């Protein structure tokens, strides 16, 4: 099996789900639980119900809350997505019940930020596997596919309602720390989802586009594209060279360009995500 095929295999996706879920659970069990934080989403609702009633373990409550979510999701989402999400839900529920860990963070602000990093990175890794952590992810994807409801809007509405009830029944400082944790979770999740897809897009305006392009292909083993441009001042037609590279290759590319043309214009832009061709494969849920 080719390396590229392996990284998109069922085995690899299951490994990512288990690994990401363990990070996710460590954040909840090792930080959120000792500090009594209320995470966002369905696990947050499970924590909230547990704090109110002390009825049963949040992991068990989370598993029970997921039952109607999977029933609804089965009607609209692919079986593969639900199967991966079910694996993540089982792993998170079981490990939460059996893992005994306390990271020993005393300061509430430090704990909120660290918890957000753990939960966000873990959730992002799971989402990269073509699955989810279950819960709201399933309903959010269902609403998006059926009614074009934005994922972010749904999460915001749910968490606003959840924390509104939390403010009425829990310590205000604790709820604010929980909100900080959820914000950090969102940022960390976005980073985890995009860090493997981020590249630099480079535009080179030069009098020697063909020569520089050949050097890039020969030395960096990456392709280039010519864009048709025109100088606004001179009115002359010229070829603009475009390529996409990673951070490691950027300095080498700069050396190639200015070695061939000291008068070249070298423009670097950050890209949020690059998918297709020889880069990352598109994720389809």
C-alpha positions in Angstrom: 0.0 0.0 0.0 1.3 3.5 -0.9 2.0 5.9 1.9 -0.6 8.3 0.6 -3.2 5.5 0.4 -2.4 4.4 3.9 -2.9 7.8 5.5 -6.5 7.8 4.2 -7.3 4.1 5.1 -9.8 2.9 7.6 -7.0 1.8 9.9 -5.4 5.3 9.9 -8.7 7.1 10.4 -9.5 4.8 13.4 -6.1 5.5 14.8 -6.7 9.2 14.5 -10.1 8.9 16.2 -8.7 7.0 19.2 -5.7 9.2 19.5 -7.7 12.4 19.2 -10.4 11.2 21.6 -7.8 10.3 24.2 -6.4 13.9 24.1 -10.0 15.2 24.2 -10.8 13.1 27.3 -7.6 14.0 29.1 -8.6 17.6 28.8 -12.0 16.9 30.2 -11.1 14.5 32.9 -7.7 16.0 33.9 -8.7 19.7 33.9 -12.5 20.4 33.3 -13.6 17.8 35.9 -11.4 18.9 38.8 -12.2 22.6 38.1 -15.9 21.9 37.5 -15.8 23.6 34.1 -18.8 23.2 31.8 -17.4 22.5 28.3 -19.4 23.5 25.2 -21.5 21.2 23.2 -23.2 18.0 24.2 -20.5 17.0 26.6 -21.0 20.4 28.3 -24.7 19.6 28.7 -23.7 16.2 30.2 -21.4 18.0 32.7 -24.1 20.6 33.5 -26.7 17.9 34.2 -24.2 16.0 36.4 -23.4 19.1 38.4 -27.1 19.8 39.0 -28.2 16.3 39.9 -25.0 14.3 40.7 -27.0 11.5 39.2 -24.4 9.6 37.2 -21.0 9.9 35.5 -20.9 12.6 32.7 -19.5 9.9 30.4 -22.6 7.8 30.8 -24.9 10.9 30.4 -23.0 11.8 27.2 -23.5 8.3 25.8 -27.3 8.4 26.6 -27.7 11.9 25.0 -26.0 10.6 21.9 -28.7 8.0 21.2 -31.3 10.4 19.7 -28.5 12.2 17.9 -27.4 9.1 16.0 -31.0 8.2 15.2 -31.5 11.6 13.6 -28.1 11.6 11.9 -28.6 8.2 10.3 -31.3 9.7 8.0 -29.1 12.4 6.5 -25.4 11.5 7.0 -23.2 8.8 5.4 -22.9 5.6 7.3 -19.1 6.0 7.3 -19.4 9.3 9.2 -21.7 7.8 11.7 -19.6 4.7 12.2 -16.5 6.8 12.9 -18.5 9.1 15.2 -19.9 6.1 17.0 -16.3 4.8 17.6 -15.3 8.2 19.0 -18.3 8.4 21.2 -17.7 4.9 22.6 -14.0 5.6 23.2 -14.7 8.9 24.9 -17.5 7.5 27.1 -15.4 4.4 28.2 -12.1 6.2 28.7 -13.8 9.0 30.7 -15.2 6.4 33.1 -11.9 4.5 33.5 -9.1 7.1 33.1 -8.1 8.7 36.5 -6.0 11.7 35.8 -5.5 15.2 37.3 -3.0 17.4 35.6 -2.6 19.4 38.8 -3.3 22.9 37.3 -4.4 25.1 40.2 -4.9 28.5 38.6 -8.4 28.7 37.1 -7.3 30.8 34.1 -4.4 28.6 33.2 -6.7 25.6 33.6 -9.3 27.1 31.2 -6.8 27.8 28.5 -5.0 24.4 28.8 -8.4 22.6 28.8 -9.4 24.4 25.7 -6.1 23.4 23.9 -6.5 19.8 24.8 -10.2 19.6 23.9 -9.7 21.6 20.7 -6.7 19.7 19.4 -8.3 16.4 20.2 -11.6 17.3 18.5 -9.7 18.7 15.5 -7.7 15.4 15.1 -11.0 13.4 15.2 -12.7 15.6 12.6 -9.7 15.2 10.3 -10.4 11.4 10.4 -13.8 11.9 8.6 -15.6 11.4 11.8 -16.6 13.4 14.9 -16.9 13.2 18.6 -20.6 12.6 18.2 -23.2 14.8 19.9 -23.7 18.2 18.4 -21.3 17.5 15.5 -23.9 15.0 14.1 -26.8 17.4 14.5 -24.8 20.3 13.1 -23.8 18.4 10.0 -27.4 17.2 9.5 -28.8 20.7 9.8 -26.2 22.0 7.4 -26.9 19.3 4.8 -30.7 19.5 5.0 -31.4 23.2 5.7 -28.1 24.9 5.0 -27.8 26.1 8.6 -24.2 27.3 9.3 -22.3 25.0 11.7 -20.9 28.0 13.6 -24.3 29.5 14.1 -25.7 26.3 15.5 -22.9 25.9 18.0 -23.1 29.5 19.1 -26.9 29.3 19.7 -26.6 26.0 21.6 -23.8 27.3 23.8 -25.5 30.6 24.5 -28.5 28.7 25.8 -26.3 26.3 27.8 -24.3 29.1 29.4 -27.4 31.2 30.1 -28.8 28.4 32.2 -25.3 28.0 33.8 -25.2 31.6 34.8 -28.5 31.2 36.6 -27.4 28.2 38.6 -23.6 28.1 38.9 -20.8 30.3 40.1 -20.2 33.3 37.8 -16.4 33.0 37.8 -16.7 29.3 36.9 -19.0 30.0 34.0 -16.7 32.7 32.6 -13.8 30.4 32.9 -15.8 27.8 31.0 -16.6 30.3 28.2 -12.8 31.1 28.0 -12.1 27.4 27.6 -14.7 27.0 24.9 -13.2 30.0 23.0 -9.7 28.5 23.2 -11.2 25.1 22.1 -12.6 26.8 18.9 -9.3 28.4 18.0 -7.3 25.2 18.7 -9.7 23.1 16.7 -9.4 25.4 13.7 -5.6 25.1 14.0 -5.7 21.3 14.2 -7.9 21.1 11.2 -5.8 23.4 9.0 -2.2 22.9 10.2 -1.6 20.1 7.7 -3.2 22.0 4.8 -1.6 25.4 5.3 0.9 26.4 2.7 2.4 29.6 1.3 1.2 30.9 -2.1 4.0 32.8 -3.9 3.7 35.2 -6.8 6.8 36.2 -8.7 6.8 39.0 -11.1 10.0 38.7 -13.2 11.5 39.2 -16.6 12.8 35.5 -16.5 9.7 33.4 -15.7 10.6 30.4 -17.8 14.1 30.2 -16.4 13.0 30.5 -12.8 10.2 28.1 -13.3 12.6 25.5 -14.6 14.9 25.9 -11.6 12.0 25.5 -9.2 10.8 22.3 -10.8 14.3 20.9 -11.0 15.5 21.8 -7.5 12.4 21.9 -5.4 10.4 19.3 -7.3 7.3 21.3 -7.2 5.2 22.6 -10.1 4.5 26.2 -11.1 1.8 28.0 -13.0 2.0 31.0 -15.3 -0.6 33.8 -15.0 -1.1 36.4 -17.7 -0.5 39.9 -16.4 0.0 43.4 -17.7 2.0 46.2 -16.2 -0.3 49.2 -15.5 2.5 51.7 -16.1 4.3 50.2 -19.0 1.3 48.4 -20.6 3.6 45.5 -21.3 2.3 41.9 -21.2 4.2 39.6 -18.9 4.0 36.2 -17.2 3.5 36.0 -13.5 4.8 32.9 -11.9 2.6 31.3 -9.2 3.5 28.3 -6.9 2.4 26.9 -3.6 5.0 25.7 -1.1 5.5 24.9 2.6 7.5 27.1 5.1 10.6 24.9 4.9 10.9 25.5 1.1 10.2 29.2 1.2 13.8 30.4 1.8 15.1 28.1 -0.9 12.6 29.4 -3.3 13.6 33.0 -2.5 17.2 32.2 -3.2 16.3 30.6 -6.6 14.3 33.6 -7.6 16.8 36.3 -6.7 19.8 34.4 -7.9 18.2 34.4 -11.4 16.6 37.9 -11.2 17.7 40.5 -8.6 14.9 42.8 -9.8 12.1 40.3 -9.3 9.1 41.1 -7.2 8.5 38.3 -4.7 5.1 38.1 -3.0 4.2 35.6 -0.3 0.7 35.0 1.0 -0.6 32.8 3.7 -3.2 30.3 2.6 -5.8 28.8 5.0 -6.1 25.5 3.2 -4.6 23.9 0.1 -6.4 20.7 -1.1 -6.0 18.6 -4.2 -3.2 17.9 -6.7 -0.2 16.7 -4.8 -1.2 18.3 -1.5 -3.8 17.2 1.0 -6.8 15.1 0.0 -10.3 16.5 0.3 -12.2 15.3 3.3 -15.7 14.1 2.5 -18.0 13.3 5.4 
